[in-house]
Amino acid sequence: MASAGMRRVFDISPDGCGGHVLRALFQANGHRVARAAPGDLAEDIAWSMATGRPPLQRWSRARLFTGLWRQAPWWRPPLEMWRAVDYLKAQFPNAVFVLTVPNMQRWLLHRLTAADGLTLRAYANHLQVDEEALPDLWVKGFQDHLDHVQSTFGDGDGLIRIDMTCQHPRALAEALHPFVRLPRRPRLFWSDGHDPLGQRIGDLAENLPADPLPMNEDFVADVADFCLKGLDPRGDRRASLSHLSAFWGGGDAVVGARGHARPLCVARLPGHDRDIALTAPDAAAKHRRAEGVINDILGLGRRDPVLIDMEDSRWVGSPQGAVQDQPTLCHNRRMGARNMVLFPLSGHYGPGYPGFDPNGSGDRIAFEDKADRLVWRGMISGSERREGIRPGPASHSFLRRLARAGDDPDARQAAWQGLCRTSRLAVVRRFWEDPDYDMRVVMAWGFRDHAADPLLAPYCDERQPAGFFHGFRYQLCMAGYDHGSNFIPAINSNSVLLKEEDGWEVFYSGRFKPWKHYIPVERYCDDLPQKLKWARENPLECMRMSENARAEVRLLSDRGLIAAVKARILDGLAQAR
């Protein structure tokens, strides 16, 4: 543990203000710097503020805390815990605080171009303003922070303020020296050496935001009505929902079906003019899905009570699943399901996500200039083929059996044969050597080691960028856990999409029709060769479908339209209560 007399140092400067200088200075002198993934320190402080637990316990031996912000993933509200000066000062009364003030124009350019524009998008999405309005808001927010720091510390002990426009990093080291032994002074510069100014300006010019679309009431009504289809809250039968299910009544707490606490809460934090939902830093990542729903509702200025189950593969409410009389927000459902109300899944579907780009698909290759072949890449997430509607065991169960088999040849063969019966791998093995197809499996991160298994290795490939798929005339979308997130990037291109009709729906499914937007393929892709033959014989029809599909994605990529869809879904739930 850190000694009682050790003075911790907190960097209360925003991003782009020389935090790398502090890190290098402390590391050169052997002092512990809180090592964390980007955003982790900010999340820990935010959760501690909201729940009353002691902050930063994981980093109790650290001397320096810098990078107190979260800007990614962009769909989660930005956290600016460098603003939490009063809280940190109360929790660490012996701490020293460092504030570095940059050239404001350079700092704005950093913000505008950071993370290829994702930081810009994060703030615009959360503040619900046009991206052009952000520079003025950021400057005002920075000045508010400077004023608050000055009023908090005055001329007293505990604050080191450095002007980056006229003071060298040596001045920072000298100011810190009375509090922290820093005999070693490495060569330090405020610039981190990345992204020269000219490149940043060029990046900004290439990422100008698209103009918002005018309100389209017909589109909003059509999408929302599709999501609300099957809403019929009569009776009191409640299906057993997943471990991710949560009920939010509009207050600060989020609970499970039996009233027990979920690792989520709602709170007001520095830098925010409204409440936001938070997930406990140590909670499973999928709990962030409910956080996303609640933040979407709060972003609309509402506090509608909602039951949420954002787990994958929801059979609940369908003829093949348990009866559910209580309306439940979900991101996927079976056709014909009752009371399972579709809602965009944060992090996967909606404006700003892969494929949902208001500036267009990014595909610059004309249909006729693409390779006359069909391409597919995806996880091995299909299930065992069955004659009935519900499939057999999922592929990951056979992968685990394969891992447990070790060197036992019989056990390995049994697991492998089961895996070969799963839908996706069966299709890949059928076509992987056919020159008309380019089909490979990309193993999910949790199963990445299986890509080296001699049984699977021939069918595996590395993850490919979007431009790779743009080189093919025909793209395929197969049923599986990642079907919903793969569909839009594939259909939003100058290629034509062949889609396996699998009976699953997500919020946008009603907007895409077979033979108008894509070529339908039978379950398990049994008629894929015939559909590919038709596509090759009808290039004009393929180009027409592709054009129609891109027009739909443009509507689905507009933040204002999707916000209106979410509001209308909530209106429908309110009317049903």
N, C-alpha and C positions, 0 to 999 in steps of 0.2 A: 504494500500500500504506500501511497505518497506520504511523505512526512507532514506532520501537522503544520510546520512553518513554511512549507513550500507555497510560493505564490503562483497560482495558475494564471495563464494569459489567455484572454479571449479576444479573438479578432472580430470586432463588431462592424466590419466593413462589408459592403455588398460584393457580389461576384465581380470579377474583372478589376479588382483593386489591389493587386499585388500580394495576394495570399501566398503565392509560391515563394516570395522573398522570406516571409516569416518561417515557412516550413524549412527552407534550405538553411536558414540561420540557426534554427533550433537543432536540426539534425546534425549540422557540422559541429555543434558543441555537445553532442551526446544527450540532449534532452528529448524526452518522449513527446512525440506528436500524436494526437489522437488519430489513429488509422481507421478509416471507415470507408465504406462504399459511398459514392456521391449521394447526398441526401439523408444518410443515416443519422448524422448528428442532429440535423434539423428535426427529423421525425422523432427522435428520442426526446429532445427538448419540448417539442410541441405536445407530445403525448403526456409528458410529465406535467406540463402546465395545465393540461386539461383534466388530468386525473388525480393530481396531488402526490404522485410518487416522486421519490428523489431522482433528479436528473443525472444522466451521464454515468451511471454506475458501472457500465461495461468498460469505461475508460478512466477508472479511478486513479490510475498511476500516470496518466498523461499530464504533461505540463502545458502544452499548447493546444488550443481548440480553434481551428480555422475552417472556413467553408461551411458556415452555418446557414445553408440554404438548400432548398430542393427545387429543381426546375424540370426534372424528368422522373418518370414518364410524364409527358406534357399534359396528358388528360387528367392528372391529379392536380389539385390546386397548388400553385407555387407556395413554398414556405420560406419566409424571410426571418429566421429566428435570430439573425444579427440585430433585429429590431427589439428583441426581448431584453433590453438593457436592464430595466427595473427588476425583472425576474431573476436574471443571472446575477445581478449585484446582490440581491437578497439571499440567493442560494450559496453564493461564493463571496462572502463579504471581504475576503482578503485578496481577491483577484485583481489583476491588472488588465485594463481594457485598451485595445489598440484600434484606432480609427484612422484609416488612410484615405485621403480625399483625392480623387483623380481629376484630370482634365475632363470636364463634363462631356465635351463633344466626342472625345475618344471613348469614354465610357459608354455613351449612347450607341456608338458604332459597334462596340463589343456586344452590347445587349441585342441590338438589331440583327446581328449576324451569327450569334452564338449557336452552336449545335445545328448548323445548317438551317437556321430559322425556327427551330423547334421552341426555343425560349420565347421568341416573339409570339408564337402560336399559343404557348401555354398561358401567357398573361392575357392575350386577347380573348382566349376561350373562357378563362375564369372571370375576368372583369367584364366580359360581354361588351366589348367595345371594338371598333374598327382598329386594325393594326396601326393605321396612321395616327391614331390618338395616343398611342403609348408613349412616345418620347416626352410629351408634355407631362403626362402622368408620372413617368419615372423621375423626371427632374424634380417635380413637386414632392414626390415621395422621399427622394434622397434629401432634399432640403429640410423636410419635416424631421427626418432622422437626425440630421446635423443639429437642428434646433433643440430636439429632445435630449440629445447627448449633452449639449452645452448646458441646458437647464438642470440636468441631473448631476453633472460633475462640477460645473462652474470652474473655478481655478483650483479645486481641491486635488488631493492625491488620488491616484488610481486610473487616470486617463492619459494615454499617449496619443496625440493627434499629429499626423504627418501629412504635409501637403505634397502630393506626388508631382505637382507641376514645378516645384522649385527646390525640393529637398531630395538628396540622394538617399538610397537605401542605407548608407552608413549612418545617417541621422537616426534611422529607426533603431539600429543596433546600439547606438550610443544612448538613446533615450531608455532603452530596455535594460541597459547594463546595471543600473542600481538595483534592479529587481531580480535579474536572472544573469548568472555568470555566462558571458559570451566572449571569451578571449579570442576565439577563432572567428575571423571575418572573411568568409569567402567572397569572391567577386560576385556582386549581385547587381541586377538591373530590374527596373520596374517592368519592362517588356519581357514576356516569357519566351520570345523568339518565334512564336507561332503566328500564322496568319498575318502577313504584312498588311499594312494599311490599304495598299492598292487592291490586294486580293479581297479584303473584306468589303470594299466599296463595290467591286465587281460582283461578289456574292449577293450583296444586297440588291443590286440592279436585276439579277437573275431570279430573285425570289419575291418579286412584287406580288402582293395579294390580288386575287381575282375579285372583280366587282361582285357584290352580293346580288342574288337573283331577286326579282320582285316576288311578293307574296303570291303563292299559287294555292288557293283554297281547295281546288279539286285534288291536287296532289296530297296536301296535308290530310284531307278527309279520307282519301283512299288508303293511305298508309296506316293512319290511326284506326280506321274501321277494320282493316285486316288484322291489326294487332289485337283488337278487342273482340274479334270473332270468337264465338263460343262462350261469351260472358253470360252466365246464367246462375247467379248466386242464390239458388233455392236449396234449402236443406242445410244440415249441419255436419255432413260427413267430411272429414278432413284426412287427406292422405298423409302418409309419413313422408315429410320432405327431407332433403339432404342435410348433411352437417353444415352446409353453408347457409341454410335458410335463416332469415332474420326478420323480425318485426320492428318497424320504426313507427312510433306513434306521433312523431312530429316534435319531440322534445330532445333532451340531451342524451338519453339512453337508447341503446339498441339491444334487443333481447331475442332469445330463441323461442321456439314454439311453446316451451313450458315455462317461459318467463325468466330463464337463466340468462345471465349476461353474455353477450357476444363481444369479441375483442374490437369493438367499434364504439365511437362516441361522437358527439357533436359539440363544437366549442367555437368561441371567438378568439382569434389569435392576432398578435401584432401584424400590421400590414394588411389586414382584411377588414372590410366594412360590413361584412355579414358572417354568419356562422358557416363553418365548413365541417364535413365529416372526416374523421381520422380513423385509421386502422392501427392497432397496437403494433409497434415495430417488430415484435417477435411472433406475430400471428402468421398463419399460412397465407401465401400470396393470394389465393383465391378469395379470401375475405375482402380484398380490395374491390371485388366486383360489387358487393353491396354498398361499399363506400361510394363507388362511382354513381350508383343509382340515387343515393341520398343526396350527393352533391349536385346531380342533375336537377333534382327537385328543388333544392335550396337555390340553385342558380336561376330558377324560374320565379323566385320570390314566393315559394309555396312551402307548406309543411304537411302535405297530405299524408295520412297514415297509410302505410303500405306493408304488405307481406312480400318478401323477396326470396327467390331461390334461383340463383344464377349459376347453378351447377350445370355441367354438360349433360347431354343425352337424357332429357327429361321425358319419361314415358307417362308421368303423372297426368291424370285427366283424360288420357286417350282411351279408346276402346280396349287397348291392350294393357292399360295401366290402372292404378288405383283411382277411385272416384275422388274428386276434389271439388267441394262446394264453395270453398273460400277463394275468391279471386287472388291470384298469385302472379307477381311480376317475374318473368323468366326471359332468358335470351333465346331459347329454342323450345320447340314443342312438336308433337306429332300432329299431322293433319287430323282434324276432327276432335281435337282435345277441347275439353270444357274448362273454363275458368283459369286457363293458363294464358296470361296476357303478355304478349311479346313487348320487349323493351330493348333498346340498343345496349349492347354490352360494351362498357367502357374498356378501352384498350384494344378493341378488335373491330367494332363496327361504328361507322359514322364519320362526320367530317374530320379530316386530318389523319385518319388511319390509313394503312397501306391500301392503295387503290382508290380511296376516297379523296381525290385531289381536285379542288375546284379549278385549278389551272389546266386540267386535262390529264390524259392517261400517261403522258411521257413517252408513248410509243411513237417513234418517228419513222417506222418502216411500213411502207404501204403493203397492203395484203398481197398484191401480186409479186412483191419483191421478197417475200418471206419464203423460207424452205417449205416445200410441199410435204410436210410431215406433221405428225401429232406429238405433242410433248406433254409429259406429266412428271411432277416431282411432288412428294408429300410424305407425311409420316406413315408409319405402318399401322395406322390406327383403325383399320377395319375390324369387323367381327367375323366369326365363323359363318360361312354360308349355310342358310337353312331354307327350307321350303316355305315355312310360315312367315308371318310379318316380322316377328321378333327374331333377330339373329341369335347365334350361339355366343360362346365366350369371346371376349375382346382379345385382340392380338397381344396386348401386354400381359395377359395371363399365360399365354404360351411362351412369351419371351422370358418371363420369370421362371417357368418350368425349364426352359433351356439353360438358364443360368444355374439353376439348382442341379441340373443333370451332371455338371462337371465333366468327368472323362468317361462316364458310363455310356457306352455306345447305344444301348437299347433305349435308355431314358432320353438321350439326345435325339434319337430318331423319332421317338414318339412325340416329343415336343415339336420337332421340326415338321412332322406330318400335320399336326394340329395347326401350326402356323401357316402351312401351305393351303389350308382350307379357309383361311381368312380372306375376305373379299379383295382387299387391295393387293396383297402379295400374290394372290391367284391371278389377278389381271396382269400384274407386272411380269410374272413368270411366263404367262401365255405369250406376251408380245415383246419381251425385252430384247430378243435377237432379231425381230422383224425390222427390216430397214425402213418401213413406213412409220415406225414409232420410235420415240426417244423417251423411255420410261424407266425411272429409277426411284428407289426408296431413299428418303433422307431421315435418318434416325433422330428421334427426339433426344434432347440433351440427356435425359435420365437413362436412356438406353444406348447412348453413343458407343459404348464398348462393344455392343453386338455387331457394329458395322465391320469389325475385324474378324468376326466368326467366319470360318471357311464356308459354312452353309449359307450365310446371308451376304457375305462380302460381294459376290458377283452382281447382286441386285442393288447395291447401295451407291450413293453418290454424295458429294458435299452439297450444302445449301447453295443455291444459285441466285444471282441478283435478278431484278425485274427485266433488265435488258436481255438476258439469256432467253427468256420465254418469248420476248417480242420477235425473236428470229424465226418463229414457226407460225404457219398459217392456222393451225388447229391446236387449241388447248383443251385439256380435259379436266373436269372437276368430278372427283369421286367421293362417295359417301365416306364419312369418317369424322372424328372429333374436330378436325381443323377444316371441315368442309365450308362452314360459314365464313371463316376468315380467308380462305383461299378463293372463294367464288368471285368477289369483287375485283381483286387484282387481275384475275384471269379474264373476266368479261370486259373490263375497262381497258381495252387495247384494240389495235387494228386487226387482231386475230379474231376468229370465230370460236365460240365456246361450245364444246360438247359436254353436256351435264347429265350425270347419272340421276335419274328420278328416284329419290330415296324416301320420300314421305316426310321429311323434316322441314320445318319452317323457322325462319328468323324474321326480324321485323321488316326487312325489305322484300321478302320472298314474293309477295303479291304483285310487285311491280314488274316482275320478269316472267314472260310467257313463252312456252315452247313454240318454236318455229317463227316467233316474232323477234325474240332476243337471243335465243340459243337453240341448239339442236339437241333434242331430248334423247337420252340413251337409257335402255332398259336397266332395271336393277341388276347389279353385278356385272354390268357392261357386256352382257351376252351378245348384243347386236352391234357392238362397236365397229367391227369391220364393215358392216352394211352402212352404218351412218357415216363413216369416213368416206366410203365410196360415193355416197350421195353428195357430201360436201365437195368432193373433188369435181363432181359433175355439175355443180351449181355455184360457181364462184360469185356470181352477182348476188344471189340470194344470201350467201355467207356475208358479203360486204354490207348488204342491207341490214341483216341482223346485228352485225357488229356496230353499225352506226346507231341503230335504235338503242342498243344496250348502253353505249357511251352517253347518249342523251339522258337515260335514266340515272346513270351514276352521277352525272352533273347535278341533277336535282338532289340526290341523296348526299352530295358533298357540300351542300349549302347549310351553313350553321343556323341561319335564321329559320329556314324551312324545317330542319330537324328539331329545333327548339319548339316550333309550333306543333309538330307531331307529338312530342313528349307531353306538352301541355294538354293536347286534346285527348291523349290516352288517360291522363290523370282526371280529366273532366269526365270521361266515360266511367272510370272507376268510382268517382264521387257520386255519379247518378245512380250507380248500381247499389250503393250502400243503403 
